[in-house]
């Protein structure tokens, strides 16, 4: 954590279902957030036809409830006031 950012590392080990999680940032006030994640079917292989299949994706989050796709590893960056 920094003075105005919190970093949370999360994993969804379920290979079939998304998981909705609620983040707890204590007495801080959520300003905005972004999730950086890798999510792909666990049976996928890296080949010459799809070398970037496990590239990091990102999306904005609009609150402290986050939906993690199946088989996802992520870092959530939250800016606080």
C-alpha positions in Angstrom: 0.0 0.0 0.0 1.0 3.6 -0.6 -0.6 6.7 0.9 -3.4 6.7 -1.7 -3.3 3.2 -3.3 -4.0 -0.3 -2.1 -2.9 -3.4 -4.0 -4.8 -6.6 -3.4 -3.7 -10.0 -4.9 -6.5 -12.5 -5.5 -7.0 -15.9 -7.1 -10.1 -17.8 -8.2 -9.1 -21.4 -8.2 -12.5 -22.5 -9.4 -12.1 -23.6 -13.1 -15.8 -23.4 -13.9 -17.4 -20.5 -12.1 -16.8 -16.9 -11.5 -16.5 -15.7 -7.9 -17.9 -12.4 -6.6 -15.7 -11.0 -3.9 -16.2 -8.0 -1.6 -13.1 -6.0 -0.8 -12.4 -4.5 2.6 -10.3 -1.4 2.6 -10.9 -0.4 6.2 -11.8 3.2 6.9 -10.5 4.4 3.5 -12.9 5.8 0.9 -12.9 4.1 -2.5 -12.1 6.6 -5.3 -11.5 4.3 -8.3 -9.9 1.0 -9.2 -8.5 -1.3 -11.8 -8.0 -5.0 -12.0 -5.1 -6.5 -13.9 -5.7 -10.2 -14.5 -4.8 -13.4 -16.4 -7.8 -15.6 -17.1 -8.0 -18.4 -19.6 -9.4 -21.9 -19.9 -7.0 -24.0 -17.8 -6.7 -26.5 -20.6 -5.3 -23.9 -23.0 -1.7 -24.2 -24.1 0.6 -21.6 -25.4 1.5 -22.4 -29.0 2.8 -20.5 -32.1 -0.8 -19.9 -33.1 -1.7 -18.2 -29.8 1.5 -16.9 -28.1 -0.2 -14.2 -26.2 -3.1 -16.2 -24.8 -2.0 -15.5 -21.2 -1.4 -11.8 -21.7 -2.5 -9.6 -18.9 -5.9 -8.0 -19.3 -7.3 -5.0 -17.4 -10.6 -3.5 -16.6 -11.9 -0.7 -14.4 -13.8 -1.6 -11.3 -16.5 0.6 -10.0 -16.7 -0.3 -6.4 -15.6 -2.9 -3.8 -17.5 -5.8 -5.3 -15.5 -7.5 -7.9 -16.4 -10.4 -10.2 -13.4 -12.8 -10.8 -13.7 -15.0 -13.9 -13.0 -18.7 -13.5 -9.3 -19.7 -13.2 -8.1 -16.1 -12.7 -5.1 -14.6 -11.0 -5.4 -10.9 -10.4 -4.0 -7.7 -8.8 -6.6 -5.1 -7.9 -5.3 -1.6 -7.6 -7.6 0.7 -5.6 -7.1 4.5 -5.3 -8.5 5.8 -2.1 -9.2 9.3 -0.7 
